Amino acid sequence: MRGRISWRLVIDASVARAAGRADNPVSRLSRQFLENVLKICHRLVLTSEIAGEWKRHRSRFTYHWYAAMVARRKVVRRLQRRDPEFQSRLGETALADKAREAARKDLPLVEAALSSDRVVVSLDDEARNLFSQLSSVATELRGLMWVNPVRESESLTDWLRRGRRPVRHWQLGCWREGT
C-alpha cells in the first residue's frame, strides 16, 4: 500500500498473555492483532521492564510471534525513560492510593509510548481510563493513543492497514469508559 507508515507500538503483556490458541473472543482477537502487526509492517517497542513482563506472561503463540518479530527486525529496544518531574506531577494528583499504585504499575508503558509513536495497546481499560483522567494534569499524556485490541478489533485492523492517522477517540483525554 502506498503511503503506509510503520507504527512503533507499545504492546502490554496483557495482550501477550491473552493471545493463546484458545478460541474465546479475547484470545482470538488478541492473536489476530499480533498477527496483523507482524504482517502489516509495524514494530514492537520494548524496554527492559516491558520485556520482563512479556517474558513472564507470554503464551506459546506469543513466544513464536515474538521470535518472528525479532527475525524480521521489527523489535525496537528502548531505554526506560524516567522523568522525575512527570512522575512527581502524577504522584501529586488527588488519586486514591490504589489508583496511584495502578498508575505506577503501568507507567512504563506510558513512558515507552511517549518516547516512540505515542501508542499503547492494552486490554486494561481501567488503566486507560485512569491515564485519561490524569491527562488533565499531565498534558504530555494528551494525544497518546491507548487502544484495546478486543474492544476495537475491526477499526484497529483497518487502522493498522491504512497507516499514520491518529484516532481521536483512542486518545487519552478524549476517551471515556463505556465509549
N, C-alpha and C positions, 0 to 999 in steps of 0.2 A: 504494500500500500504506500502510495506517495504521501509524504508529509508526516508520517507517523514518527513519533519521538519516543524513545525508551524512557520509562519512569524508573527511578530508583526508589523501591518500595521498602518500608519498614514493616515486616510481617510479624505479628505477635505469635508467640509459642502456642497460644490458644488455637490458632489455625493449624499449626503443625501437628498438634495433638489430635485435633478433630478429624484431620484428613486421612482417615484409615480406609480400609477396604469395605467397611460396613455399608449397607445400602440405605441407612437412615438419611434424611434430608441434610442434616448438619454435616455429616461425614462426606456425603456425595458432593454437596456444593462447595465445601472447603477444598476437596480434592480437585474438583473442576476448576476452581480459581487458580490453584497452584499449577495445574496442567496448562492453563491459559498463559500464566506468567512465563512458563518455560517456552511455550510455543511462540508467543507473540513478542518476544524480544525485550522483555522488561528485566530488571535486575533486583536482587535481594540485597538489602543493606543490613550488615551485621556489625555490631560492636562485640567486644569480648563478653560483656554481660548478657546481651541478647543471644549470642551463640551458645552460652552456657544454658540458658533457658531452653533453647531449641534442642540441645543435646539431651537434656533431662526429660523433655516432653514429646519428642518426635515419635511418630508412628513408623511402622515398617515402610509404608508408602513414602512418607516424608523423607526417610533416610535415603531411599533410592532417588527421589526427586532432587534432594539437595546434592547428591553426587553428580547428577546430570547437570545441575546448575553450575557446579564447580568445574566440571569438564568443559562446559561451554563458556567459561569465564564470565559468568553472569552473577557472581557474588562480589559485592563491594564491601571491603573491610573499612571500618571507620574507628578512629579512636573515640572513646567515650568522652563527649564534650560536657564538662561540668561548668555551669555558670552560677557561681555563688549568689550573685545579685538576683538572678531569676529564681533560684531555689528559695532565697530569703523572702521574696515577694509572695511566693506560693505559700510559704510557711506562715506568713502574717495574715493570711485570709481568715475569715470568720468560719472556717470549716470545722466540723466536729473532728475529734481525734481520729475516729475510724475513717472518715473521708480523707483526711490529711495523709494517713498511712497508706490508703489505697492509691492516692495520687503519687506518693513517693515510690510505691512499688512499680507503677507504670511510667514513671518519669524517664527511664532510659529509652523507651520507645519514642517519647516526645522529643527528647534531646537529639536522638539519631535522626528523626524526621526533620527537625529544624536545621540540621546540618547537611541534609540531602535535598530531596524534592518535595518535602513537606507533606508526605502521605504515610499514614499509619493504617494498616489493615489488621483488624482485630475482631474477635467475636464478643468482646467485652463492651456491651452498650452502657454499663454503669460507669466505666472509666471514660467512655466517650462523653457521656452526659456531664460527668464531673469536670473534665477538662474544658468542655464547652462553657460551663459556668465560670471556670477560672479565667477564661479568655477576656472577661470584663476587667480583670485586674492585670493579667499578664498579656499585654497586647500582642506580643510576638506569637501567641497561640492563634490569633485570628487569621483565618485563611488556611490554617493547617487542616488538611482533609483527613477525616477519620471515617473509614468505611468498613462496614460489616459485610463480608462476602456471602453470608447466608441471607441476610435481610435484603441486600441489594444485588442479588446474583445476576439478574438479567441486564440491568443497566451497567453493572460493573464489567461484565463481559464485553458489552458494546463499547464502553469507555476504554478498556484495555486495547481493543482493536483500533479505535479511532485516533487515539493519541493524546495530545497535550492540553486539552481544555479542562480546567478545574470545574468541579460540580459544586454549585453553591450550597445545596442542602447537605452536602457531606462536610462542609467546612465548620470548624468549631466556632461557636458564636452564632451560627445560623441554624444549627441542628437542635431540635428539642426532642426529648424522649417521646416516643409514640408517633413520630413522623416517618 
